[in-house]
Amino acid sequence: MPELAAVIGREIELISRFLQLLKDEQAALQRIDPGPLPEIASAKSPLVDQLNNLEEERRRMIGLAVGENARQAMEAWLTAHPGEKEIIRDWQTLLSLSTEAREQHQLNAGLVAMHLQQTNEALAILTRQPPQAELYGSDGQTSLRGSGRIVDSA
Protein backbone atom coordinates (compact mmCIF):
# COMPACT_ATOMS: atom_id res chain seq x y z
CA MET A 1 0.00 0.00 0.00
CA PRO A 2 2.20 2.83 -1.31
CA GLU A 3 -0.16 5.61 -0.19
CA LEU A 4 0.05 4.52 3.46
CA ALA A 5 3.84 4.22 3.22
CA ALA A 6 3.99 7.76 1.83
CA VAL A 7 1.84 9.14 4.65
CA ILE A 8 3.94 7.46 7.33
CA GLY A 9 7.10 8.66 5.59
CA ARG A 10 5.78 12.21 5.65
CA GLU A 11 4.88 11.81 9.34
CA ILE A 12 8.47 10.71 10.05
CA GLU A 13 9.79 13.76 8.21
CA LEU A 14 7.53 16.15 10.13
CA ILE A 15 8.06 14.58 13.56
CA SER A 16 11.83 14.73 12.93
CA ARG A 17 11.56 18.47 12.21
CA PHE A 18 9.35 18.90 15.29
CA LEU A 19 11.88 17.04 17.42
CA GLN A 20 14.67 19.30 16.19
CA LEU A 21 12.60 22.34 17.16
CA LEU A 22 12.12 20.84 20.62
CA LYS A 23 15.88 20.40 20.92
CA ASP A 24 16.42 24.01 19.80
CA GLU A 25 13.84 25.08 22.39
CA GLN A 26 15.68 23.12 25.08
CA ALA A 27 18.99 24.74 24.14
CA ALA A 28 17.44 28.20 24.42
CA LEU A 29 15.87 27.33 27.78
CA GLN A 30 19.17 25.98 29.09
CA ARG A 31 20.98 29.15 27.96
CA ILE A 32 18.18 31.21 29.55
CA ASP A 33 17.78 32.92 26.20
CA PRO A 34 14.09 33.55 25.49
CA GLY A 35 14.86 35.33 22.20
CA PRO A 36 14.36 32.38 19.84
CA LEU A 37 11.36 30.92 21.69
CA PRO A 38 8.61 32.85 19.85
CA GLU A 39 10.04 31.83 16.47
CA ILE A 40 10.33 28.21 17.61
CA ALA A 41 6.73 28.24 18.87
CA SER A 42 5.58 29.71 15.56
CA ALA A 43 7.38 26.97 13.67
CA LYS A 44 5.98 24.19 15.87
CA SER A 45 2.31 25.11 15.43
CA PRO A 46 1.99 24.37 11.70
CA LEU A 47 3.94 21.13 12.16
CA VAL A 48 1.46 19.98 14.79
CA ASP A 49 -1.42 20.80 12.45
CA GLN A 50 0.21 18.93 9.58
CA LEU A 51 0.95 15.93 11.81
CA ASN A 52 -2.67 15.85 12.98
CA ASN A 53 -3.88 15.97 9.37
CA LEU A 54 -1.55 13.15 8.34
CA GLU A 55 -2.65 11.05 11.29
CA GLU A 56 -6.27 11.56 10.25
CA GLU A 57 -5.39 10.55 6.68
CA ARG A 58 -3.61 7.42 7.97
CA ARG A 59 -6.63 6.59 10.13
CA ARG A 60 -8.91 6.78 7.09
CA MET A 61 -6.57 4.64 5.00
CA ILE A 62 -6.60 1.76 7.47
CA GLY A 63 -10.35 2.03 8.01
CA LEU A 64 -10.20 3.14 11.62
CA ALA A 65 -13.57 3.19 13.32
CA VAL A 66 -14.65 6.32 15.19
CA GLY A 67 -13.39 6.22 18.75
CA GLU A 68 -10.96 3.39 18.03
CA ASN A 69 -7.41 3.77 19.38
CA ALA A 70 -5.20 4.74 16.42
CA ARG A 71 -2.07 3.01 17.65
CA GLN A 72 -3.88 -0.26 18.41
CA ALA A 73 -5.67 -0.11 15.07
CA MET A 74 -2.39 0.44 13.23
CA GLU A 75 -0.80 -2.47 15.10
CA ALA A 76 -3.77 -4.66 14.13
CA TRP A 77 -3.47 -3.52 10.50
CA LEU A 78 0.24 -4.36 10.48
CA THR A 79 -0.48 -7.79 11.95
CA ALA A 80 -3.01 -8.40 9.18
CA HIS A 81 -0.49 -7.24 6.53
CA PRO A 82 2.84 -8.89 7.51
CA GLY A 83 4.24 -8.46 4.00
CA GLU A 84 4.29 -4.67 4.30
CA LYS A 85 7.89 -4.64 5.58
CA GLU A 86 8.56 -0.99 4.70
CA ILE A 87 5.43 0.19 6.51
CA ILE A 88 6.25 -1.98 9.54
CA ARG A 89 9.79 -0.55 9.69
CA ASP A 90 8.60 3.04 9.21
CA TRP A 91 5.84 2.61 11.80
CA GLN A 92 8.44 1.54 14.38
CA THR A 93 10.56 4.56 13.45
CA LEU A 94 7.55 6.85 13.83
CA LEU A 95 6.72 5.39 17.25
CA SER A 96 10.31 5.81 18.38
CA LEU A 97 10.47 9.43 17.21
CA SER A 98 7.10 10.16 18.81
CA THR A 99 8.30 8.80 22.14
CA GLU A 100 11.47 10.87 21.92
CA ALA A 101 9.44 14.00 21.08
CA ARG A 102 7.09 13.39 24.03
CA GLU A 103 10.06 12.99 26.39
CA GLN A 104 11.74 16.11 24.99
CA HIS A 105 8.51 18.07 25.39
CA GLN A 106 8.21 16.95 29.03
CA LEU A 107 11.81 17.96 29.68
CA ASN A 108 11.20 21.38 28.15
CA ALA A 109 8.06 21.81 30.22
CA GLY A 110 10.12 21.05 33.33
CA LEU A 111 12.68 23.68 32.33
CA VAL A 112 9.93 26.24 31.78
CA ALA A 113 8.44 25.41 35.20
CA MET A 114 11.85 25.82 36.83
CA HIS A 115 12.38 29.21 35.17
CA LEU A 116 8.89 30.29 36.17
CA GLN A 117 9.54 29.34 39.78
CA GLN A 118 12.81 31.27 39.79
CA THR A 119 11.10 34.30 38.28
CA ASN A 120 8.32 34.17 40.86
CA GLU A 121 10.87 33.92 43.66
CA ALA A 122 12.76 36.92 42.28
CA LEU A 123 9.52 38.91 42.01
CA ALA A 124 8.63 37.99 45.57
CA ILE A 125 11.99 39.33 46.74
CA LEU A 126 11.63 42.53 44.71
CA THR A 127 8.13 43.16 46.03
CA ARG A 128 9.08 42.10 49.56
CA GLN A 129 6.60 39.28 49.60
CA PRO A 130 7.39 36.61 52.15
CA PRO A 131 7.26 33.03 50.89
CA GLN A 132 3.62 32.07 50.76
CA ALA A 133 2.72 29.09 52.86
CA GLU A 134 0.17 26.65 51.59
CA LEU A 135 -2.27 27.72 54.33
CA TYR A 136 -5.75 29.12 54.19
CA GLY A 137 -7.19 31.96 56.23
CA SER A 138 -10.27 31.80 58.42
CA ASP A 139 -12.39 32.61 55.37
CA GLY A 140 -11.05 29.52 53.56
CA GLN A 141 -9.14 31.60 51.01
CA THR A 142 -5.43 32.07 50.50
CA SER A 143 -4.30 35.64 50.89
CA LEU A 144 -1.46 37.50 49.23
CA ARG A 145 1.02 38.87 51.68
CA GLY A 146 3.24 41.88 51.27
CA SER A 147 2.60 45.35 50.00
CA GLY A 148 3.10 44.55 46.35
CA ARG A 149 5.61 47.40 46.09
CA ILE A 150 8.76 46.91 44.08
CA VAL A 151 11.80 47.39 46.25
CA ASP A 152 13.94 50.14 44.80
CA SER A 153 16.97 49.16 46.85
CA ALA A 154 17.40 45.84 45.13
C-alpha positions, 0 to 999 in steps of 0.5 A: 500500500504505497499511499500509506507508506507515503503518509507514514514517511511524511509523518516521520519527516515532520516529527523529525523536524518537530523534534529538532525544534524541541531540541532548539527550544531546550537549548534556548531554555538551558541558555536562559535565552528567550529570544528564539522561543517565539520563532520556535513556537511559531514553527511548531504550530503548523507542524502539529497541524500537519501531523494531525492531518496526516494522522487523520489521513492514515486513520482513514486509510486503514479504516479506523472506526470512530473512537478506536485507538489509532495506535492499536488499530495500526498495530492490528493492521500491520499484523493483518499485513505482515508483507508490508515490511517498509510500513512496519519498519517506518511505523516503528521509526515513527513510534520511536520518534514520537516517544522521543518527542514526548520525552523532549517536550516533558523535559522542556516543560520542566525547564519552563516550570523551573524558570517560572519558579525562579522568576516568581521567587525573584519577584517575591523578593523585589516586592518584599513578599514573604514566601507564601505558605500553603495555608488558608485563612479563616475565610477559607481563602489564600491571601497574598502577603506583602505590600506589592511594592517593588523594592527600589533598593534591590 
